């Protein structure tokens, strides 16, 4: 019962925009090129990329 409740609360947080991100990949570039980091939410699986 408690496990299901924590999963449900975690999904509600994801719907509200509070994700539990972990870094999957990070690419560094030299010069004027910018690197990219890739994050994934551990609860809902959302993949997010942003420049470093």
C-alpha positions in Angstrom: 0.0 0.0 0.0 2.8 2.5 0.9 4.7 1.6 -2.2 1.7 2.4 -4.4 1.1 5.7 -2.6 4.7 6.9 -3.1 4.6 6.1 -6.8 1.3 8.0 -7.1 2.7 11.0 -5.3 5.8 10.9 -7.5 3.6 10.9 -10.6 1.7 13.9 -9.3 5.0 15.8 -8.7 6.0 15.0 -12.3 2.7 16.4 -13.6 3.4 19.6 -11.6 6.9 19.9 -13.1 9.0 18.6 -10.2 11.0 15.8 -11.9 13.7 13.6 -10.4 16.4 14.1 -13.1 19.6 12.1 -13.5 22.3 12.9 -15.9 22.5 10.4 -18.8 25.0 11.9 -21.2 27.2 15.0 -21.3 29.1 16.2 -24.3 31.7 18.9 -24.2 32.8 21.0 -27.1 35.7 23.4 -27.7 35.6 26.9 -29.2 32.3 28.5 -30.0 30.4 25.2 -30.0 28.5 24.5 -26.9 28.3 21.2 -25.1 25.0 19.4 -24.4 23.8 17.6 -21.3 21.0 15.0 -21.4 18.8 14.4 -18.4 16.1 11.8 -17.8 13.4 11.7 -15.1 13.6 8.5 -13.1 9.9 8.5 -12.4 8.2 9.3 -15.8 11.0 8.9 -18.3 11.0 12.4 -19.7 14.2 13.2 -21.6 15.5 16.8 -21.4 18.5 18.2 -23.2 20.1 21.6 -22.5 23.3 23.4 -23.6 26.1 23.7 -21.0 
